[in-house]
Amino acid sequence: MDLLLKDKVALITGASRGLGAASAATLAAEGTNLILSARDKDALTAQSKKLVAEHGVRVVTAPADLTQVAISDSVVKAGIDAFGRIDILVNSAGASQGGLFWEVPDQVWQDSMELKVMGTIRMMRAVIPHMLENKSGRIVNIVGNTGVQPSPRLLPGSAANAALLAVTRGLGEELAPHNVIVNALNPGPTRTERWTNLMAKQAESSGRTVPEVESDYTDQIPMDRLAEPEEIGRLAAFLSSERAANMTGACLTADGGWTKGIG
Ligand SMILES: NC(=O)c1ccc[n+]([C@@H]2O[C@H](COP(=O)([O-])OP(=O)(O)OC[C@H]3O[C@@H](n4cnc5c(N)ncnc54)[C@H](OP(=O)(O)O)[C@@H]3O)[C@@H](O)[C@H]2O)c1
């Protein structure tokens, strides 16, 4: 299936590694031009060079710390200055930490809300006026299945995800008449740097090994494995495409069958 993404322009946050980088790679392979954002300039430059060399697309980088209030406007401006428009926004910046609820300090909760929730909200708020002007837009929020099925040791991220699912649902309805669609992608545990770090921290604090801690999660996953970032990147590309044009305010779950329930 041709996703009809050639020559589109996508802005991706969290693009220096993990699910954002995997989404960027899939979109580049489809011929989409890219604006890559994250804090690590060197990682963004390396990503950019690789994608240009492998796929011949145009790529600009927009380094930014999305916890800074006005920064999303400058990221969007960098994209508009380079390409004249932004067709797609993929929000993948996030770094929520976890732990035993009674040991998790305020700062961890605040960081999760500031980056994942407010970072995503501010990026959408900055890009939507341009999409409305173009009468077209696709927004994919990489959220997480813990927003539907909270994970006891990952509650700051679970709460952030639940908030983003609510915003995605409501905004999908608001923007539907304008041909701007907004969907969430809910991965389960996926083998990225973030996941590896989370497991290392949980192992350290519990005095167990990483495989033991990780099996607490995989034992609950019917497919009995983590997802690979590329699997999630392909779904982000699908949701970014015209092929998903009748979906909005929806949530696509990709968690190896972990999340229970049908609603
Ligand atoms: N991996 C999983 O198992 C999983 C499952 C469900 C949902 N998710 C969600 O998917 C999203 C991506 O996760 P991931 O696993 O790909 O994580 P990751 O490998 O740690 O990548 C996170 C990305 O966010 C960027 N970032 C972190 N802090 C930032 C800040 N202050 N400002 C701007 N960018 C920032 C990082 O780049 P810099 O450090 O260069 O800024 C990086 O590109 C997160 O929201 C996560 O909650 C992940």
PDBQT file of the ligand as one rigid body, heavy atoms in Angstrom, charges set to zero:
ROOT
HETATM    1  N1  LIG A 301       9.575   2.791  24.950  1.00  0.00    +0.000 N 
HETATM    2  C1  LIG A 301       8.438   2.402  25.494  1.00  0.00    +0.000 C 
HETATM    3  O1  LIG A 301       8.325   1.304  26.026  1.00  0.00    +0.000 OA
HETATM    4  C2  LIG A 301       7.224   3.300  25.404  1.00  0.00    +0.000 A 
HETATM    5  C3  LIG A 301       5.963   2.711  25.610  1.00  0.00    +0.000 A 
HETATM    6  C4  LIG A 301       4.842   3.523  25.561  1.00  0.00    +0.000 A 
HETATM    7  C5  LIG A 301       4.969   4.876  25.329  1.00  0.00    +0.000 A 
HETATM    8  N2  LIG A 301       6.196   5.418  25.139  1.00  0.00    +0.000 N 
HETATM    9  C6  LIG A 301       6.289   6.874  24.946  1.00  0.00    +0.000 C 
HETATM   10  O2  LIG A 301       6.870   7.158  23.706  1.00  0.00    +0.000 OA
HETATM   11  C7  LIG A 301       7.584   8.401  23.790  1.00  0.00    +0.000 C 
HETATM   12  C8  LIG A 301       9.002   8.171  23.294  1.00  0.00    +0.000 C 
HETATM   13  O3  LIG A 301       9.611   7.215  24.134  1.00  0.00    +0.000 OA
HETATM   14  P1  LIG A 301      10.984   6.497  23.760  1.00  0.00    +0.000 P 
HETATM   15  O4  LIG A 301      10.922   5.147  24.353  1.00  0.00    +0.000 OA
HETATM   16  O5  LIG A 301      11.272   6.684  22.321  1.00  0.00    +0.000 OA
HETATM   17  O6  LIG A 301      11.997   7.370  24.648  1.00  0.00    +0.000 OA
HETATM   18  P2  LIG A 301      13.540   7.741  24.392  1.00  0.00    +0.000 P 
HETATM   19  O7  LIG A 301      14.221   6.695  23.623  1.00  0.00    +0.000 OA
HETATM   20  O8  LIG A 301      14.084   8.131  25.719  1.00  0.00    +0.000 OA
HETATM   21  O9  LIG A 301      13.396   9.054  23.491  1.00  0.00    +0.000 OA
HETATM   22  C9  LIG A 301      12.790  10.185  24.057  1.00  0.00    +0.000 C 
HETATM   23  C10 LIG A 301      12.964  11.355  23.129  1.00  0.00    +0.000 C 
HETATM   24  O10 LIG A 301      12.460  12.532  23.788  1.00  0.00    +0.000 OA
HETATM   25  C11 LIG A 301      13.462  13.558  23.728  1.00  0.00    +0.000 C 
HETATM   26  N3  LIG A 301      13.402  14.410  24.899  1.00  0.00    +0.000 N 
HETATM   27  C12 LIG A 301      13.609  14.057  26.194  1.00  0.00    +0.000 A 
HETATM   28  N4  LIG A 301      13.508  15.145  26.976  1.00  0.00    +0.000 NA
HETATM   29  C13 LIG A 301      13.253  16.203  26.165  1.00  0.00    +0.000 A 
HETATM   30  C14 LIG A 301      13.055  17.591  26.372  1.00  0.00    +0.000 A 
HETATM   31  N5  LIG A 301      13.100  18.140  27.606  1.00  0.00    +0.000 N 
HETATM   32  N6  LIG A 301      12.804  18.392  25.299  1.00  0.00    +0.000 NA
HETATM   33  C15 LIG A 301      12.753  17.865  24.049  1.00  0.00    +0.000 A 
HETATM   34  N7  LIG A 301      12.919  16.550  23.785  1.00  0.00    +0.000 NA
HETATM   35  C16 LIG A 301      13.168  15.741  24.826  1.00  0.00    +0.000 A 
HETATM   36  C17 LIG A 301      14.780  12.787  23.670  1.00  0.00    +0.000 C 
HETATM   37  O11 LIG A 301      15.797  13.534  23.019  1.00  0.00    +0.000 OA
HETATM   38  P3  LIG A 301      16.877  14.457  23.770  1.00  0.00    +0.000 P 
HETATM   39  O12 LIG A 301      17.345  13.721  24.963  1.00  0.00    +0.000 OA
HETATM   40  O13 LIG A 301      17.905  14.649  22.699  1.00  0.00    +0.000 OA
HETATM   41  O14 LIG A 301      16.166  15.724  24.091  1.00  0.00    +0.000 OA
HETATM   42  C18 LIG A 301      14.414  11.620  22.773  1.00  0.00    +0.000 C 
HETATM   43  O15 LIG A 301      14.516  11.973  21.417  1.00  0.00    +0.000 OA
HETATM   44  C19 LIG A 301       7.544   8.827  25.270  1.00  0.00    +0.000 C 
HETATM   45  O16 LIG A 301       6.555   9.788  25.452  1.00  0.00    +0.000 OA
HETATM   46  C20 LIG A 301       7.167   7.545  25.988  1.00  0.00    +0.000 C 
HETATM   47  O17 LIG A 301       6.439   7.784  27.172  1.00  0.00    +0.000 OA
HETATM   48  C21 LIG A 301       7.334   4.665  25.158  1.00  0.00    +0.000 A 
ENDROOT
TORSDOF 0
